[in-house]
Amino acid sequence: MAERTALFGCHQAAGARFVDFNGWDMPVQYTSILAEHRAVRSHAGIFDTSHMGQIAVRGQDAGAWLDWLLPNDIAGLAIGQARYSPLLADDGGTLDDLMVYRLSDEDYLVVVNAGGRAGDLAWFEEHRRGAVDIEPRYADRAMIAVQGPAAVDVVAALAEDGLATLPRFAIRPAKVAGRSVLAARTGYTGEDGLELFLSGSDAPAVWDTLLGAGVTPCGLGARDTLRLEAGLPLYGNELDRTTNPYEAGLGWTVKLAKPAFIGKEALIAVKASGPARTLVGFRVEDRGIARHGHPVLVDGQPAGVVTSGSYTPTVDAAIGMAYLPTPAAVVGAPIQIVVRDRPLAARIVPRPFYRRER
């Protein structure tokens, strides 16, 4: 039987349609994916992200250990800052991607993908060294994302201590709708917004209060089209065990100047030779929508497959991403996507497809 978050009853009351997502009963949509997508781009939407894994990492050596475990600069995190990083194997392949939040001198919160919770935790334990305590925080925990141009103002109006001035990629304790939360100015939609970490028992009251303040409940369908427009990778699509950060356009997360981290030697070699393939964005020019798994042709020859693809309303086009041989990964170059045995004309375009006004 699929797991359910603390907000399952709220989703039922709002008329959500559910899907099984990595073993969780999750809302895919409430009204329509397009309407929910537009609500986030124009005002504010709310997402239940409680299925994601929360792992507390504490101890005297916690920061140094995370800095060795991950390729990004974790040692340089100030208290109250957040940082995105892939999680790599020794050969540079991607095991998952995650967020690290530094809560105090020796206290970090690591948020991993729902499908990677068990594997990531096992990897952490296998590679633990020094004075480090690793504690999964899955029981009675919830996570709510409020995203959109009005999201921060809406949440701040319900917070006793104000959140409007919280910087991007920062986190701090707050009270929202009278409940204690950790509020982080992060998200996965390409919009401004906040992610709220709180107890499962408090989550329904906060969710209902936010709905009453005018935010739109949104499901996984809109979350996927929003992140696609923003050009953000999804583990299992753009990222997996066979991909490395340089191929995926995540070279900025790799700090080769660090003394050591898992996968460093492999990535030094990749950077020296250049990645054999590169993740590109494309826009379909014929009528039709490219989807995950559709073949991609360059000069009529098979060259890759679509990793993510959909029609998205802000761009108002069928767009997608795919890995292509690096020599062919040229912005402006024509390609073809094979949909139902019919090649559709498409063109490589820059990512992100959408960038919010700041």
Buried (B, 14 or more C-beta within 10 A) or exposed (E): EEBBBBBBEBBEEBEBEBBEBBBBBBBBBBBEBBBBBBBBBBBBBBBBBBBBBBBBBBBEBBBBBBBBBBBBBBEEBEEBBBBBBBBBBEBBBBBBBBBBBBBEEBBBBBBBBBBBBEBBBEBBEEEBEEEBBBEBBBEEBBBBBBBBBBBBBBBBEBBEEEBEEBEEBBBBEBBBBEBEBBBBBBBBBBBBBBBBBBBBEBBBBBBBBBBEBEBBBBBBBBBBBBBBBBBBBBBBBBBBEEBBBBBBBBBEBBBEEBEEBBBBEBBEEBBEEEBEBBBBBBBBBEEBBBBBEBBBBBEEEEBBBBBBBBBBBBBEBBBBBBBBEBEBBEEEBBBBBBBEEEBBEBBBBEBBBBEBEE
